[in-house]
Amino acid sequence: MIGIIGAMKIEIEKIDSLIQNKSEKQIAGTLFVSGTLNGKEIVTAVCGIGKVAAAMCAQTMIMAYSPDCIINTGVAGSLSDKAGILDTVIADSLVEHDMDTTALGDPPGFISGIDTVYFPADKYVSSLLFECASGIGGFKAITGRIASGDQFVASAEKKDKIVAQFDACACEMEGAAIAHTCFCNKVPFGVIRAISDCADGSSHMDYAQFLPQAAAAAAEIIRLFVEKYEK
Ligand code: SAH
């Protein structure tokens, strides 16, 4: 079974509309929709915004459905000239950019206990996502680090800081929390994000304008991914 998590309804509703033999279960305030897509078993969920909601959803999905892998799909702000609006970024690794115990001598983003800063994405899942994203509508797909935090990044200053600290090429609010949860449960995962804005002074306007198209592009990549996934 393939698990698909998006933060917002607009990122998941297209995929849900394609699911056959649908069944639904509400757990801890989140609706899980399972069934088949192209003959493959899938389960989807809209987790809500931010790292806590995302981690709760991923843990619940793992415990209730035991998925073989989890994909986090949706939109993101670009931190790199290499990814423009409606291009896609596939994570090779993820970081929680607002995790900060540097005052105690830890590096930025350090997760104490696990003692890591970066969560690497599964290689098979990520390379298949890249292959699927590369075939979509003339837009570019790139692979790189994604930084997640509990804030909508909307200034050059904040953007430059995340790039300087973590060398990330996109920012969003859920991916690293899902990565962290999957890492602890030894579940392979991947993150695919279509760029809705450039995380700068215009990002609130770009986000509003491009969210529907970016979400649709990400959903189409997921549809292709499920079709091609063989594990
Ligand atoms: N109240 C709004 C909040 C949206 S937050 C709502 O519910 O619609 C923005 C969402 O898009 C998050 O899920 C995040 O992962 C992603 N995102 C897109 N651009 C972003 C940016 N520049 N910074 C952080 N997250 C961004």
Residues whose N, C-alpha, C, O or C-beta is under 5 A from the ligand:
A	BS01	SAH	A7 I49 V75 A76 G77 Q151 F152 V153 C171 E172 M173 E174 S196 A199 S203
